[in-house]
């Protein structure tokens, strides 16, 4: 399936090169390997989740956590100066015998003095050009952290009732919406420090709608035509701009992005119409200042989660990072707010304003090229109307980050 996507998408790149004569490659594409492996021990405390007022689940807070990917990458430069490449990412961790897809991203790309184009299963432009809070702890942080981005994160299975409500990423497009859906993106060359980008996603959904027959994030569908009236978001557009420059000795980075997608409500394949969902709208902005090893970054944004009513996530973040020699140290905060108007009374959630604040501090030490020792603390503090929404969690993290 992924092979057909990549092979078929070469037509997009070919269209960009068709008007250019003598676009022959000097050498064929040869694949090389890359990737990462992050491994952590977490020790801490997790508040008990409670559902229905009395029943609940307690959790063992001591865990081993790891995650990694193996990247297959290759590119070649044409005689006209354009580079053509491909990237396929294989998940380097077990899914417990699950039939879930073991691939992460897979896409082809081309770039030259005219800009860059990408086509395939990958993140949209605003995600890839994020400028906001930085973290010295790989896999944590706030953009799309591997280990701590849902509710109490390193803790409860049901995430304290705060999965979709209070936590977005730091780009207009992020893991909460289009994620790694099939996307076509164009990035302009940089002009006076400025770069603009545009992405288009034909269709995506946020859950495992097993009756769907089109490709989208998290759905497990085939790369076939998408049926109408299937409760999916379509015609997703992501536009963004970023700036990188210097003011004397101070490095300045800025970014801003907007994402929107229409919702195709209906009853295709015997699926009931989704009356709660509608047009998805999300925006994000951020900035960073760098001076003498210090980097101060932050951002804010708004995401309606593709829902009607009072269900909009508002988020804010700030962090300070310092780097000297092999050391990196950071401290940061991320806060999300949502009135959670779609919550059903009597369930784990309850209507009313929900809050989630994530505090993080940590450091890393580079032993050698591609090898880091990492340690830190992460505290997730929730506030809401039910016991589960108020569940807090904290953990010390110790681990390694390997890049190859």
N, C-alpha and C positions, 0 to 999 in steps of 0.2 A: 504493500500500500504506500509506504513512504517512498519507495523507489520510484513508483509511478508518478508521485507528486514532484519529485526532484527532476526526473527526466522530462516530464511534461512542462515544467516551469522554465526550461531552457528557452522556450519560445519567447518568453517575456524578455529575457536578456538579449536574444537574437534580434528582437524588434528594435532595441536600442542601438544595435550595431549595424543593422541592415543598410543604413544610408552611408556607412563609412567604408570606403574601398580598402582593400588589402588588409582586412582585419584578421590575418592569420596569426596563430599563436606560435611563438618561438619554440615552446616546449609543451608537451602534453601535461595535463593535470596529474600530479603525483600526490597521493594522500600521505599525511603525517599525523602523528598522534599527539594529543595534549589532554588536559583535564585537571581534576583536583580530587582530593579526598580530605574531608573534615571529620575529625573524631573527637568526641567530648565525653567527659564524665560530669554529670550535674548532681549536686547535692543541695537540698533545701527543704521547703515546706509548701504544701498545696492545701488551700482551704477546701473543705468538703462541699461538693455540689449537692444541692437539695432540690428535688422535684416534687410538686404536690404538697409542699409544706412540711413533710416529715421524712419521707423516704429520700435517700441520697446515696452517693458513692464517695468513698474515701480512696485516696491514691497513694501509692508508694512514691516518694519524691526522688529516690536514688535511682538514676538511670544511666545507661550507656547510650550515646547517640552518635550516629555517623551518617554521612551522606556524601556522595561523590558522583562524578560524571567522567566518561571517557569521550574525548572529542576526536572525530575524524575530519581532518581539514585538508584542503588542497586548493591551489590556485595557480594560474599561469598568466603571463602578461602578453597581450597581443602586440603585433608590430605597430599598431596605431597608438599604443600607450595605455589602452584600457586593460584592466586586470579582471579576469573571470575567476570565480571561486565557488566552493561548496563547503558546507559545514553540517555535520550530523552528530548529535549528542546522544550517547547511550548512558542511561542511568546505571551507575556503578554501585547499586545497593539492591538487596533482595526485597521483593514485595510479598514474601511469604507464600509463594506458589500461586499468587493471584494471576488472573488472566489479563490484568491491566497492562496497558502499553508501557514497555520498558524504554521507549524513546522519549527524549525531551524535545529538543528543537531540531529541525532539519530544514535547510534553506539554501538557495543559490544566491549569488550576489555578483555585482560588477561595479567597478569604480574607476574613475579617471579624473581629468581636470574639469569634467562636466558635472561631477557629483558622484553619488552612490545610489544604487538601487538594490533592494532585497526582495526576494519572493520565496514564500514557504511558511512553515510553522515556526514563528518566532515572535518576539515582542514588538509592539508598535513603537513609533519614533519617540513619543514623549517619554516612554519608559527608558529607552536607551540613551536619552540625553538628559537624564535627571541631574539636577544640581540641588543639593539639600544637605541634610545631616549626614555626617561621616561617622564611621565606627571602626575601631581597631580590632573588633572581634568578628572574624569571618563567620558568616552563617547566622548572625544575630542582627544587630542594627535594626533599621526601621523601614527600608524600602520594600523588600519582599523577603524577609528573613526566613531561612530554611527551618530554624528550630523554634522560633518564638513570634509568630505573626498572627496567631488565632487565639483570641480569648486569653486564657491562662497559659497557652502555648506549650511549655515544656511540662505540662501537667495533665489536666483532665481530658477524658475522651470527648466529652460534649462541649468543651471549650467555655464553660461557664455561661452558656447562652448568649455569647457575644461574637459569634463567628462572623456573620455578614453585617452585623449592625454597626460596629464602632471602628473597625479596622480596615482602612484602605492602604494602598502603598503611598509613594510620594510622586508618582507620575499621573497624568490625566488618564492614561491607560495603564492598568496594573493587573495583578493576579486576581483581583476581585471581579473584573469584567472580561475583556477580550483575551487576556493572558497570552498563550502561545497559539492562538487561532491562526488559520491560514491568512497571511497578510501580504500586501504589496506596499512597499515603502520607498520613498525617494528623499534623499538628503542632498541639499544644495552644497556647492563649494562654500567655503567660508569667505565672506566679504567684510573686510574691516573688523574682523572679530566676530561677525554675526553669521549664523547658519540657520536655515529654515528647513522644515521637514514635513512630510505629509504621508499618512498611512491610510489604507482602505482595507476593511475586513468585510467580506460578503455576508458572513453569518457566524454567530457564536451563541452559546448558552452557558449558564453558570453551574449547572448540575448535570448529573448523569441521566439525561433523558434517553433511555434505551430504545425508545420507539423511533427516534430520529434517524434519518438516513443521509444526513449531510454532515460534513466535518465541522467541528467546533470544539472549543476548549472543554475538556472534562466530560464529553458526551460519549466517546467511544464509537461515533458514527463512521460510516465509510465515506470515501471521497466521491460521492455521487451527487446527483442533482438534489437540491434542497426542496422539500415539499412546501407549499404555501400553508398558511394557517397552522403552524407547528409550534407556537409559543416560543419562538426564538427571536433574538435580536439580529437585525440585518442592516446592511449598508452603513456599517460603522466607519466613521471618519475621525481621524486623529491628526490635529495640526499642532505644531510646536515651533518655538524659536529659542535659540540659546546664544549666549555671548561669552567669549573668553578673551581677556585682554589684561593689560598692566596699567596701573596708576602709580608711577614711580616704582617703589619696591613692593607694592601691594598687588597680588594677583587677584583679579576679579572674574567671577563666573556668575552668570544669570541664566535663568530658564523660565519658560512659561508654556503651558499646553492646554488644549481643550479637546475633549472627546465626546462624540454623540453617536447614537445608533437608534434606529426606529425599532419598534416591537411588532412582530407579526403574530397577533393574537388569533387563536382559532382552535379547532378541534380535529386536526389531522391525525390519522392513525389512532383514532379512538381516545385521544388525550383531551381531557376537559380543558376548556378555555381558561387561561390565567387572567383573572380580572384585576389582580393586584399590581401587575407589571405594566410598564409603559416605556416611553422614550427614555433611553439612558443618557444622562448628562453628567459630565465630570470635568473639573478643571484643577490645575495645580500650578504653583509658582514657587521658585526657590532661588537662593543666592548663597555664594561662598566668598569669603575673603581669606587670602593666604599671605602670611608674612613671617619670615624668619623661622620656619618650621611649624608655625601655628596655622590652623585652618578653622575658621569659624563659619558654620553653615546652618541654614534653617529653611523652613518653607511652610506653606499652608495650602489648603485646598478644600474642595467641596465635591461630594459624590452623592447623587440621589439613589444609587444602588439599583437603578432601573425600576424603581417602585413609585407608585402614586402615594400621595399623602405626606404625612410628617415622618419620613423615613430617610432623611438626608444625613449623611455623615459629614461632619466638619472636623478637620484635623489640623494640628499645628505641631511643629517640631523644631528643635534647636540642639546643636551639639558642638563641642570644641574638641579638636584633635591636635596632638603635638607629636612630631616625628623628629628623632635625632639619632643618627647612626642606625643601628639595627632595631631600635625601640620605636614603637608606636603606642600612644596612650590616648584614650578618649573618654569623655563623659557626655551623656546625651539624654534627651527626653522626647517622647512622642505622646500626644494627647488626642483622643478621638471622642466626639460627642454625637449622639443621635437620639432624637425623641422617640424612636422605635414605635411609631404609630401602628405598625402592622402586627404587633405582638398580641397573642390571644390570652386573655385572663385565665388563670388556673393552670397554665402550662409552665414550663421552666422559665420562660420569659414572662413579662408583664408590661402593659402599656406604661409609658412614661420615659423621662429622659435617662438614658444610659451614658455612662462615662467609662473610659478606659485610659489609664496613664501607664506608660512604660518608661522606667528609669533604668539606665544602663551605664556601667563604668567598667573599663577593662584595659588590658595592655597585651601587646604581642612582642616577641623577640625573635628576630630572624637569625636562626642558627647557621643557615647556609642558603644559597640561592634556591628558592622554592620550598624551604622548610622553616616553619614558624612554630614556636611554642606560644600558647594563648591562654589567658585566664581573665576572669571577670565576674561580675555579679549583675543579675537581671531581676528587676522587681516589677511585677504586673499588678496594678491596683484597680479594681473594678468598683463601680457604684451603679446601683439600679434599684428596682422595686422588689426583686426577689432575692432569696439567699444566694442562689447560683450567680446572679448578676453581680453580687457583692463579693464573690469569691476572689481572694488575692492569692498570689503565688510569688515565691522568690527562689532563686537558686544561684549557687556558685558554680561557675563553669571552668573546667580545666581540660585542655586538649591540644591538638596539633592541627595545623593546616598545611597540607602538602599540595604543591602545584607542579605539574609536569607537562 
